């Protein structure tokens, strides 16, 4: 039972740290756009390649 003297305050401190981290992340906008990153992965870039990418090296 003596271990409870250590575990109860430790768990309270851990819960406060986790709560503070969640509060900070919510306050700084980490949860504003939850769907955007997942949809951005699926979108194709339909831009044509640059002319510099498709040109052949100059003949010597």
C-alpha positions in Angstrom: 0.0 0.0 0.0 3.0 2.3 0.4 3.4 2.4 -3.4 0.1 4.3 -3.6 1.8 7.3 -1.9 4.0 7.5 -5.0 1.7 6.4 -7.7 -1.3 8.7 -7.0 0.7 12.0 -7.1 2.6 10.7 -10.1 -0.6 9.9 -12.0 -2.1 13.3 -11.2 1.1 15.1 -12.4 1.0 12.9 -15.6 -2.6 13.7 -16.2 -1.9 17.5 -15.8 1.0 17.3 -18.2 -1.1 15.5 -20.8 -4.0 18.0 -20.3 -1.6 20.9 -20.7 -0.2 19.5 -23.9 -3.7 19.0 -25.3 -4.7 22.5 -24.3 -1.6 24.0 -25.9 -2.2 22.0 -29.2 -5.8 22.9 -29.4 -5.1 26.6 -28.7 -2.4 26.7 -31.4 -4.7 25.3 -34.1 -3.4 21.8 -34.4 -6.9 20.4 -34.8 -8.3 23.1 -37.2 -8.2 21.1 -40.4 -8.5 17.4 -39.9 -9.6 16.4 -43.4 -7.2 18.5 -45.5 -3.9 16.5 -45.1 -5.7 13.2 -45.8 -7.3 14.6 -49.0 -4.1 16.3 -50.1 -2.3 12.9 -50.3 -4.9 11.6 -52.8 -4.9 14.6 -55.1 -2.8 14.4 -58.3 -0.8 17.2 -59.5 -1.9 17.8 -63.1 0.7 20.3 -64.0 2.7 19.6 -67.1 6.5 19.1 -66.6 8.7 22.2 -67.0 10.5 22.7 -70.3 13.8 22.5 -68.4 12.9 19.0 -67.2 12.1 17.6 -70.7 14.8 19.3 -72.7 17.7 17.2 -73.9 21.2 18.2 -72.9 23.0 20.3 -75.6 25.1 18.3 -78.1 28.8 18.9 -78.0 
